């Protein structure tokens, strides 16, 4: 819920979305963000400790652009952000 509120208050280049959050999970938050005007193209990258292929499909189906597995590898994080952030 906090992520949904924050993207409405200012511009972000990307969102790193934890899949397990209190109040609203990452899939629900992503769906809410995608419904907001002007945020359809905002890169949203799932973060999870799970690399289950079916769960990754659920993230992508919800509107996330990509997925990173925790613990986050710095080089992989930077490569993923470069792939999705366009200026």
Secondary structure, 3 states (H helix, E strand, C coil): CHHHHHHHHCCCCEEEEECCCCCCCHHHHHHHHHHCCCCCCCEEEEEECCCCHHHHHHHHHHCCCEEEECCCCHHHHHHHHHHHCCC
